[in-house]
Amino acid sequence: MFLIVAKYLIPKGYRGMAVFPFVIVKYDFDKTNGIFVNHEKIHLRQQLELLVIPFFIWYFLEYLIRLIQYKNGALAYRNISFEREAYAKETEMNYLKNRSFFQFLNYIKLK
């Protein structure tokens, strides 16, 4: 994992993003924010499981489905299965050591 500070690459309203093998953060202080970095590391693992490009295709398609479902961009984003797993487990610093493959599937919400 490579941590990069590049505030102009991060969309407005967000603090960072993971694009394997990089974690790009908007602010330098987020490089030392353990919870934030753990959240992004969870996304890196998800990307590896789906071989990176399919992760982004799935992410985008699920976002569109959630946007239709919730009619709210922020709510759609928070309910993407990848985000639900990352937010649920971001405070568990040892989560990735014990995480089984494809755990994000447990966070797909059908309603």
C-alpha positions, 0 to 999 in steps of 0.5 A, spaced: 500 500 500 502 506 498 499 513 501 499 519 497 496 526 499 493 529 493 487 533 494 485 535 487 484 528 485 479 527 491 472 528 489 468 534 493 465 531 499 470 525 500 477 525 504 480 519 500 479 513 496 483 507 494 485 505 487 490 498 488 495 499 490 494 506 492 490 510 498 490 517 496 488 522 501 486 529 501 489 531 507 496 530 510 493 528 517 489 523 514 495 519 513 496 517 520 488 516 522 488 509 523 481 508 522 481 512 516 486 508 513 483 501 515 477 503 512 481 504 505 485 498 506 478 494 506 477 497 500 484 495 497 482 487 499 475 488 496 479 490 490 484 484 490 478 479 491 475 482 484 481 483 480 481 491 481 477 493 474 471 488 476 470 491 483 470 498 480 464 496 475 460 493 481 461 499 485 459 503 480 453 499 478 451 498 485 451 505 486 446 506 480 442 501 483 442 504 490 441 511 487 434 509 484 432 505 490 434 511 495 433 517 490 439 520 494 446 520 492 449 520 499 445 514 502 446 510 495 454 511 497 453 509 504 449 503 502 454 500 497 456 493 499 463 495 499 462 501 503 457 498 508 463 493 510 468 498 510 464 502 515 462 497 519 469 494 520 473 500 520 474 500 527 477 493 528 484 494 526 485 486 526 479 485 521 483 484 515 488 479 518 481 474 520 477 476 514 474 471 509 474 472 502 468 476 499 465 478 506 462 484 502 457 479 500 454 479 507 453 486 506 448 486 500 442 489 502 436 487 498 431 492 500 
